[in-house]
Amino acid sequence: MTRGSWNTPFHAAIPTLGTDRIRVDHAAVRDLVTAYMVRSLDETALRFSLPVLLDGYRPGAGADGAVGVLIEAIKARVHREPGLGSIAGIGTLHPGHCLPNIEPVTVTETAGAIGTNLWRPDNLNRLDDEGLHLVVRGAVPYPGHPSPEAAGEVADLLQALLEAIEQTTGRVPESRLAAARALSADQKDLRQRLPTLGLVAFVGDGVRPARRFTHLRCHHRIAGSKEGVHVPFSCPKELDPVEVELAGSGRVITGLGIRRREVFAVAGSNAEGKSTFLHAVTAGADDHAAGDGREYLVSVPGIARAEASERDLAGADVSLFFKSLPPGIGGTPQAVYGRGSGSVVMAHELQTAVRKQAPLLIFDEDRSATNLLVPGCLQSGDVTPLATLLAARRDLLGETALLFAASSLDVLIARADRILTLDGHRAGAIGTEEFRMRMRRHLAEMLDSLGDGGAEEE
């Protein structure tokens, strides 16, 4: 044993830890990965990770929802249950290092690698035929270099931690676990059934899509529900609400169904929640716990997003939108090489999504090259904007549905099959013909505002 190393006495203590119901998960022990005890760099704490296994929990549909409830129950008690304090690093000089262990998480399953530093249901924290598997991390005050006496004290702290986990999880009512299972099963079943319903996404009435971000949950998919005023979604009757029955709970709910192959616009003025709505639909690929606000917002896997950004391209196909390439970039429209502008990169992302037959393609005016989306009077004939493409060759989109947010892209909005409006963050709708009539009136007013010279030229 090297001087100052705690990993050896830690592994020596592992066989002694546990009770009849909770024990070290020996099959999950991977030295320095899931199981370790190391001194912090400032020598004020021992940071540890320990895989444990609890008996008495069964697997089955929606089990990750139950895992989420149990983990959050432990987090909620770390400052009240003395044995759990090490999860939060209580007593160490820098407990902030342990904040990822106790940050609340309302995502119970995600296909992405988002929030992997947070303690939440995943492949290491799960339910199976053996029971409940958890990887518990935390820190205790540094007791000095390893000695038999110090090692005994640390082993006692770990034993107290396991006993506190057993007691805390045992207090969670079975009814709460059953409800969490049903909610998770509801989301999984509905997501699987979306294609048979002709849908790529379902936004249930009562969904609250707005998010509250923290420095640990700074991505919209892992962020929690907004606090304070938070307007729930309600599908306008003009958008033909759909009704679905949920398999886990047996509930029947209504909401907005975004259809396969359709072009769906989310329109409105600035800062009305359009981007938030798109983010929420993207997050519909995840399962969420009760209280998240997005429990009944479900989307198919494989959603694609497109946005404008400058980056290097190697063989990118943009031929749907460009007949020839602008100066400064090499190759052909079928195979672009070099530094792509925002519009060229976005064209590549749009065309790639269509080529791969993504079920749903999402883009936001705020992050788009608008010259690729709507035509302008000075635009070259070598560029075919998306609005023109939708008017002339809609069939080129194949099975892909388009969902976009826009405020000023009237020509593109006018090509949508359905238009959701957001005003005061409340959902409304406008028919395509009504929108086109308003657009004509608006354009006429704009021309009038240019003066007589502009009107005569027109």
C-alpha positions in Angstrom: 0.0 0.0 0.0 1.5 3.3 -1.0 1.7 6.0 1.6 -1.5 8.1 1.6 -3.5 5.7 -0.7 -7.0 4.9 0.6 -8.1 2.6 -2.3 -6.6 -0.5 -0.8 -8.2 -0.3 2.7 -11.4 0.8 1.0 -11.5 -2.4 -1.1 -10.6 -4.4 2.0 -13.6 -3.0 3.8 -16.1 -3.7 1.0 -16.8 -7.3 2.1 -17.7 -6.2 5.6 -20.3 -3.7 4.5 -24.1 -4.1 4.4 -27.1 -5.7 6.0 -29.5 -8.5 5.1 -31.2 -6.2 2.6 -28.5 -4.0 1.3 -24.9 -5.0 0.3 -22.1 -4.0 -2.0 -22.9 -4.9 -5.6 -19.8 -6.9 -6.2 -20.6 -7.6 -9.9 -20.6 -3.9 -10.5 -17.3 -3.2 -8.8 -14.8 -1.7 -11.2 -11.8 -0.4 -9.5 -11.3 3.4 -10.0 -14.5 3.5 -12.1 -17.5 2.6 -10.0 -15.6 1.7 -6.8 -12.9 3.9 -5.4 -11.8 6.1 -2.5 -9.3 8.8 -3.3 -7.9 11.7 -1.5 -8.9 15.1 -2.9 -6.1 17.3 -4.4 -6.2 19.7 -1.5 -6.1 16.8 1.0 -9.2 17.9 2.8 -11.6 15.0 1.8 -11.8 11.4 0.7 -14.0 11.1 -2.4 -15.6 7.8 -2.9 -17.8 5.8 -5.2 -19.6 2.6 -4.2 -22.0 0.3 -6.1 -24.7 -1.1 -3.9 -27.6 -3.6 -4.3 -30.9 -3.5 -2.5 -33.3 -6.4 -2.3 -37.0 -6.2 -2.4 -37.6 -4.3 -5.6 -38.9 -5.8 -8.8 -38.2 -5.0 -12.4 -40.9 -4.5 -15.1 -42.5 -1.9 -17.2 -41.6 1.7 -16.2 -39.0 0.5 -13.6 -36.8 3.5 -14.4 -39.5 5.7 -13.1 -39.4 3.9 -9.7 -35.6 4.2 -9.7 -35.9 7.9 -10.2 -38.3 8.2 -7.2 -36.0 6.3 -4.9 -32.9 8.3 -5.9 -34.7 11.6 -5.4 -36.0 10.3 -2.0 -32.4 9.8 -0.9 -31.3 13.2 -2.2 -34.2 14.9 -0.3 -32.9 13.4 3.0 -29.2 14.0 2.8 -29.3 17.1 5.1 -31.8 15.5 7.5 -30.5 11.9 7.8 -27.0 11.9 9.4 -25.9 8.7 7.6 -26.6 10.1 4.2 -24.6 13.3 4.7 -21.5 11.9 3.0 -23.4 11.9 -0.4 -23.5 15.7 -0.1 -20.0 15.9 1.2 -21.3 17.3 4.5 -18.4 18.0 6.9 -15.8 18.4 4.1 -14.2 21.8 3.3 -15.6 21.9 -0.2 -19.1 20.2 -0.3 -19.8 21.9 -3.5 -17.8 19.2 -5.3 -20.6 16.8 -4.4 -23.5 19.0 -5.7 -24.0 16.7 -8.8 -24.9 13.9 -6.4 -27.8 15.8 -4.9 -29.0 18.0 -7.8 -32.7 17.2 -8.5 -33.3 15.3 -11.8 -36.7 14.8 -13.5 -35.5 12.9 -16.5 -35.9 9.1 -15.9 -34.6 8.0 -19.3 -32.8 9.7 -22.2 -31.1 8.3 -25.2 -28.6 11.2 -25.1 -25.5 11.6 -23.0 -27.0 14.7 -21.4 -26.7 15.1 -17.6 -24.5 12.0 -17.2 -22.6 13.7 -14.4 -25.9 13.8 -12.4 -27.3 11.0 -10.2 -30.3 9.6 -12.1 -31.6 6.4 -13.6 -29.2 4.9 -16.2 -27.4 1.7 -16.9 -25.7 1.8 -13.5 -28.7 2.9 -11.5 -31.4 0.5 -12.5 -33.8 -2.2 -11.4 -33.5 -5.8 -12.6 -34.1 -9.4 -11.3 -31.5 -9.0 -8.7 -33.0 -5.8 -7.2 -32.1 -2.1 -7.1 -28.6 -1.2 -8.3 -27.2 2.2 -7.3 -23.8 3.7 -7.6 -23.4 6.0 -4.6 -20.9 8.8 -4.6 -19.8 11.3 -2.0 -17.0 12.5 0.2 -16.0 12.4 3.9 -13.5 14.6 5.8 -9.9 13.4 5.2 -8.8 11.4 8.3 -5.1 11.5 7.4 -3.0 8.7 6.0 -4.5 5.2 6.2 -4.1 3.4 9.5 -6.1 0.6 11.1 -8.0 3.1 13.3 -8.7 5.6 10.5 -9.8 2.7 8.2 -12.2 1.5 10.8 -13.7 5.0 11.2 -14.2 5.3 7.4 -15.7 1.8 7.2 -18.2 2.8 10.0 -19.2 5.9 7.9 -19.8 3.7 4.8 -21.8 1.2 6.9 -24.0 4.0 8.3 -24.5 5.3 4.7 -25.8 1.9 3.5 -28.1 1.5 6.5 -29.5 5.1 5.9 -30.1 4.3 2.2 -32.0 1.1 3.2 -34.1 3.0 5.7 -34.8 6.0 3.4 -35.8 3.9 0.4 -37.9 1.7 2.7 -40.1 4.7 3.7 -41.1 5.4 0.1 -44.8 4.4 -0.3 -45.4 1.6 -2.7 -48.2 3.7 -4.2 -45.7 6.4 -5.2 -43.5 3.8 -6.8 -46.5 2.3 -8.7 -47.5 5.8 -10.0 -43.9 6.4 -11.2 -43.9 3.1 -13.0 -47.2 3.8 -14.7 -46.0 7.2 -15.8 -42.9 5.9 -17.3 -44.8 3.0 -19.0 -47.3 5.6 -20.3 -44.6 7.5 -22.0 -42.8 4.5 -23.5 -46.0 3.0 -24.8 -47.2 6.2 -26.4 -43.9 6.9 -28.0 -43.9 3.4 -29.5 -47.5 3.9 -30.8 -47.0 7.3 -32.4 -46.2 5.9 -35.9 -49.3 3.8 -35.9 -51.3 7.0 -35.0 -49.7 8.8 -38.0 -47.8 11.1 -35.6 -44.3 12.1 -34.9 -45.0 14.0 -31.6 -47.8 14.4 -29.1 -48.1 17.5 -26.9 -50.6 16.7 -24.1 -53.0 19.4 -22.8 -51.6 20.7 -19.5 -47.9 20.3 -20.6 -45.7 23.0 -19.1 -42.7 23.3 -21.5 -40.8 26.3 -20.0 -37.6 25.4 -18.1 -35.6 26.6 -15.1 -31.9 26.2 -15.7 -29.1 25.7 -13.1 -25.4 25.5 -13.6 -25.7 21.7 -13.4 -28.8 21.5 -15.6 -28.0 24.1 -18.2 -29.4 22.1 -21.2 -33.2 22.2 -21.9 -33.5 18.4 -22.0 -32.3 18.0 -18.4 -33.5 21.3 -16.9 -36.4 21.4 -14.4 -39.8 23.0 -14.6 -39.9 26.8 -14.5 -41.0 28.3 -11.2 -43.6 31.0 -10.9 -45.9 31.9 -13.7 -45.9 29.0 -16.2 -48.6 28.9 -18.8 -49.8 25.3 -19.5 -50.3 24.2 -23.1 -53.8 23.6 -24.4 -54.4 22.5 -28.0 -56.6 24.9 -29.9 -59.7 23.2 -31.4 -58.7 24.6 -34.8 -55.7 22.3 -34.8 -57.8 19.1 -34.4 -56.9 17.8 -30.9 -56.4 14.1 -30.7 -57.3 11.7 -27.9 -55.0 8.9 -26.7 -55.4 6.2 -24.1 -52.3 5.5 -21.9 -51.4 1.9 -21.3 -49.7 2.2 -18.0 -52.2 4.3 -16.1 -55.3 3.7 -18.2 -55.9 7.4 -18.5 -57.3 9.1 -21.6 -55.7 12.4 -22.5 -56.1 15.0 -25.3 -53.5 17.2 -27.0 -51.8 18.2 -30.2 -50.6 15.6 -32.6 -47.9 16.6 -35.0 -48.4 14.5 -38.1 -46.1 12.5 -40.3 -45.1 14.4 -43.5 -46.7 17.7 -42.5 -45.2 21.2 -42.3 -46.1 22.6 -38.9 -45.3 26.3 -38.1 -45.1 27.8 -34.6 -45.6 31.5 -35.1 -45.8 34.6 -33.0 -44.0 37.7 -31.9 -40.7 37.8 -30.0 -40.2 36.0 -26.7 -43.6 34.2 -26.7 -42.2 30.7 -26.1 -41.7 29.5 -29.7 -38.2 28.2 -29.1 -39.2 26.7 -25.8 -41.9 24.8 -27.6 -39.4 23.4 -30.1 -37.0 22.4 -27.3 -39.9 20.6 -25.5 -40.7 18.6 -28.6 -37.0 17.6 -28.9 -37.1 16.6 -25.2 -40.1 14.4 -25.9 -37.6 11.7 -26.9 -36.9 11.4 -23.1 -39.1 10.1 -20.3 -39.8 12.5 -17.4 -40.8 12.2 -13.8 -43.9 13.6 -12.2 -43.6 17.4 -11.8 -41.2 17.9 -14.7 -44.0 19.5 -16.8 -43.3 17.4 -19.9 -44.6 14.1 -18.7 -47.2 13.9 -21.5 -45.1 15.4 -24.3 -43.8 12.4 -26.3 -41.8 12.4 -29.6 -40.4 9.7 -31.9 -36.7 8.9 -31.8 -34.4 10.2 -34.5 -35.4 13.9 -34.5 -33.1 16.0 -36.6 -32.3 19.7 -36.1 -30.8 22.2 -38.5 -29.2 25.5 -37.8 -26.8 28.0 -39.4 -23.2 27.8 -38.3 -19.9 28.2 -40.0 -17.8 25.0 -40.2 -15.7 22.9 -42.5 -17.5 20.6 -44.9 -16.2 17.5 -46.6 -18.3 16.2 -49.4 -21.6 17.8 -48.2 -24.6 17.6 -50.5 -26.5 20.9 -50.8 -27.9 20.4 -54.3 -31.5 20.7 -53.2 -30.9 24.4 -52.4 -27.9 25.4 -54.5 -27.5 25.1 -58.3 -23.9 26.5 -58.0 -21.6 27.3 -55.2 -20.6 30.8 -54.1 -17.0 31.9 -54.5 -14.6 30.8 -51.8 -15.9 27.3 -51.4 -14.7 24.2 -53.4 -16.4 21.3 -55.0 -19.9 21.0 -56.5 -23.4 21.4 -55.0 -23.4 17.6 -54.7 -20.0 17.5 -52.9 -19.0 20.7 -51.1 -15.5 21.1 -49.6 -14.1 23.9 -47.4 -15.4 26.4 -44.9 -19.2 26.5 -45.3 -21.2 29.7 -44.5 -24.3 29.6 -42.3 -26.6 29.0 -45.2 -24.5 26.3 -46.8 -24.1 24.4 -43.5 -27.8 24.7 -42.8 -28.6 23.5 -46.4 -26.4 20.4 -45.7 -28.2 19.7 -42.4 -31.6 20.0 -43.9 -30.8 17.9 -46.9 -29.0 15.2 -44.7 -32.1 14.9 -42.6 -34.4 14.5 -45.6 -32.0 12.0 -47.2 -31.9 9.9 -44.0 -35.7 10.1 -43.8 -35.7 11.6 -40.3 -39.2 11.4 -39.0 -39.1 15.0 -37.8 -36.9 17.9 -38.8 -36.9 21.0 -36.5 -35.4 24.4 -37.0 -35.8 27.8 -35.4 -35.7 31.2 -37.1 -33.5 32.5 -34.3 -30.7 30.1 -35.3 -31.3 29.9 -39.0 -29.9 31.4 -42.2 -33.1 33.1 -43.3 -31.8 33.6 -46.8 -32.0 29.9 -47.2 -35.6 29.8 -45.9 -37.4 32.6 -47.8 -36.8 34.3 -51.1 -35.7 37.9 -51.4 -35.8 40.3 -54.4 -32.0 40.3 -54.7 -31.5 36.6 -54.3 -29.7 34.7 -57.1 -31.6 32.2 -59.1 -28.9 29.7 -58.2 -30.4 29.5 -54.7 -33.7 27.7 -54.1 -35.0 28.8 -50.6 -37.0 26.3 -48.6 -40.3 28.2 -49.1 -39.9 27.9 -52.8 -39.0 24.2 -52.5 -42.2 23.6 -50.5 -44.2 25.3 -53.2 -42.7 23.5 -56.2 -41.3 20.2 -55.0 -42.9 19.2 -51.7 -42.5 15.6 -52.6 -38.8 15.8 -52.2 -39.3 15.9 -48.4 -40.5 12.3 -48.5 -41.7 11.1 -45.1 -40.1 13.8 -43.1 -42.2 16.2 -41.1 -41.1 19.8 -40.7 -41.6 21.7 -37.4 -40.3 25.3 -37.3 -40.6 28.5 -35.2 -40.8 31.8 -37.0 -41.8 35.4 -36.3 -40.9 37.2 -39.6 -40.7 34.4 -42.2 -44.2 35.0 -43.5 -43.5 33.4 -46.9 -42.4 30.2 -45.2 -45.2 30.2 -42.6 -47.7 30.6 -45.5 -46.5 27.2 -46.8 -47.3 25.4 -43.6 -50.2 22.9 -43.4 -51.1 24.1 -39.9 -50.0 27.1 -37.8 -49.8 27.2 -34.0 -49.7 30.7 -32.7 -48.3 31.8 -29.3 -49.5 35.1 -27.7 -48.8 35.8 -24.1 -47.3 32.2 -24.1 -50.9 30.9 -24.7 -51.6 28.6 -27.7 -53.8 29.7 -30.5 -54.2 28.9 -34.2 -54.6 30.6 -37.5 -55.7 28.9 -40.7 -53.4 29.0 -43.7 -55.8 31.0 -45.9 -56.4 33.5 -43.1 -52.7 33.9 -42.6 -52.1 34.5 -46.3 -54.8 37.1 -46.4 -53.1 38.9 -43.5 -49.8 38.6 -45.2 -51.1 40.2 -48.4 -52.5 43.1 -46.4 -49.3 43.5 -44.4 -47.2 43.5 -47.6 -49.5 46.1 -49.2 -49.1 48.3 -46.1 -45.3 47.9 -46.3 -45.2 48.9 -49.9 -47.4 51.9 -49.2 -45.0 52.9 -46.4 -42.2 53.1 -49.0 -43.9 56.1 -50.6 -45.2 56.8 -54.1 -41.9 56.0 -55.8 -41.9 52.5 -54.4 -45.5 52.0 -55.3 -45.0 53.1 -58.9 -42.0 50.8 -59.3 -44.0 47.9 -58.0 
